[in-house]
């Protein structure tokens, strides 16, 4: 049977384009409402239009990009209301992951969580919001990974990409609101004690704190058609 590696290579380029563009959107390098032009994007990335177009479609499915046929494609505006609806879902799924994987907690897991949280404490005063977010995600990923359930992890990855963008956008100048060092400390404490109920409550409290900070922000919804 003949074998050609072309489809694998093409898929790799498509995924690479997706990673690059989504990172620029989430980090804020590509700001909300920025116009996206496939030709310009493909030239900037040094690849053909096809993988860029496929990456754009994937990002549109995730809600990070909006488009209107034959008119415009742009980075989606920040949607705080949508984000506030997502936080409780993330919290519930993370609690489910902990329930499913609670028996897998061992000293190594605790040590990893303490190590990550220690790095958060060291860096929060430096206002490096991107790094704080990465460490916060690593902390929660350690907990989610306990359940060894790819479906839960995949759903949470997609949801957290959306809220990460909003966190960076609004908390860029106030990293202490993004940092969850104290709440993480409570989670670690109860995991050490192997107290599932209190650990679940601590996770719920952790996400509720961030959600509360976002609710304090004064925002206004905007009409997409006004941009073009």
N, C-alpha and C positions, 0 to 999 in steps of 0.2 A: 504493500500500500504506500503510495506517495505521501510525503509529509512536507508541508511548508510551514516555516515559523512565522510567516507574515501576520496572521491574526493575533498571535501573542504579542508581537512587537507593536502592532497597532493598538491593542488594548493597553499596553504599558504606556504608550504616549498619551492616550486618552486619560488614563488615570493620573499621569504626571501633570497634565494640563489642569485637570480637576483640582488636584492638590495645590498647585500654584495659585490658581485663581481664587479658590475658596479661602486660602490662607490670607491673600491680599484683602479679601472682603472682610473676614473676621477680625483681622488685625486693624482694620480701618485705613489701610493704605489705599484701597479703593473705597472711597467714601459713599455713604448712602446717596442715591439718586444720580450717581455717576453714569454717564452714557457709555454703553458697551458697544464697540464696533468690532465685528469678527475679524475683518481684515487687519485692522491695527493691532488687535490682540495677538493674532497668529504671527505677525511680523515681529512683535515685541518678544514673543516666546521662542521665535525661531522654528516654528513648526507649521504644518499645513492647517488649513481652515477646518477640515473635517474633525480632528480630535478636539479642537477648541469649541466647535459647534456642539459636539456631543457632551463636552464638559458643561457648557452653558445650559443645555437642556436638563442635565442632571441637577445643576444648581437651581434651576427654575423649579424643578420638582420639590426641592428642599425649601423653597421659599426665599432663597438668598438673592435670586435674580427675578425680575419681572420683565415681561415683553408683551408687545401688541403687534400682531402679524403685520409685516410690511410697514411698520411705523417706527417702533423704538424697542430697544433692549437696554435695561439699566439695572444697577445694583438696587435691590429693594430698599425702600425707606425703612427706618427703624420703626418697628411696631411694638410699642410698650404693652398695649393691651394683649396682644398675642402672647408676648413673653410671660406676662402675669398668669395667663391661662396654662402655660407650659410648665411653670415651676411646680405646681402640685402634682403633675403627672410624673415629673422626674423624681420628686420626693417619694411618691408611692412606689414607683418601680425600683428605686434604690433600696427602699425598705424591704420589698419583696426579695430582691437579690440577697440581702443580708439574711433574711429568714431561711432561704434555700441553702445558703452556703455557711450558715453559722457553725456547723460542726467542723468546718475546715479551718477555723481560726486556730493559729498556733503562735508560738513565740516569734517566729520569723515574720509573720504578718504584722504583729504588734510592733516589732522593731522597724519594719519598713514604714509603717504609718508614723511612728515617732520621728524617724529620720526625715521624712518629707515635711512633716509639720514644723520641725526644727528649722528647715531651710526657709519655710514661709516666714517664720518669725524674724530671721536674719535679714530678709530682703524687703519686708513690708515698709520699712522706713525709707527705702531708696526709691519708692514710687515707680518701680518697674512693673507696671500693671500686666504686661504680657507674661512675664516670668511668674508672677503671682498666680495668674490664671492657669498657667501650665502646671504649676505645683498643686494647685487646688484640684485640678482635674486628675492628676496622678494619684492624689490621696483617695478620691472617690472611686477611681478606677480599681484601686487595690481592693476596696470593699466589694465593688460590683463583681470583680473577677472571682470572688469566693464561690459564687453560685455555679460557675462553669456552664453558663447558659448563653449561647451565642445569640439567640433571639433577643433576650433582654439587653445584652450589651449593644447589639446593633441599633435597637430602637433608641436607647439612651444616647448613643454617639450622635445620632441625627438630631435629637432634641437639644443636646448640649451645645451643638454647633450654633444653633439659633440663639440660645440665651447667652453664649459666650460673646457673641458680637455685640449684644446689647450691654452686657456687663462692661466690656472694654470702652464702649462709646460713652457711657454715662459715668463710670467710676474712674476714668483715666486720671483725674486730678484729685481723687480721694481714695487711694488704694486701701485704706483701712476698712472702708465699707466693702471692698471686694475680698479682703483677707478674712479667713474664717478660723484663724489660729485658735481662739478660745473655744469655739464650738467643736473644732476638731479634737481639742484636748479632752472634752467631755466624752466624745465618741470613743476615743482611745481608752479612757478610764473604764467605761462600762464594758468594752470588749475584753479588757484585762480581767474584769470581774466575771466575765462570761454571763453578763446580765442582758439577755436579749431585749426584754421590754424597755429597759432604760436606754439601751443603745439605739433602738428604733426611735424612741422619743427624741434622742439627741440628734439623730439624722433629720428628723422632721423639723426640729428647732433650727438646725443649721440652714436649711433651705428657706424656712420662714423668715429668718433674719435678713437674708439677701432680698427676698421678695418684699419685705417691709421697707427696706431702703429704697427700692425701685418705686414703690407706691408713693413715696414722698416727692418724687420728681414731677414737676409741672410740665406736661406735654400737651401738644395739640395734634390731632390727626390732620392729614393733608390729602388733598385731591391729587391723584397721580396725573390726571390730565393737565393740571396746571404747570407741569414741569416741561412740557414740550409743545 
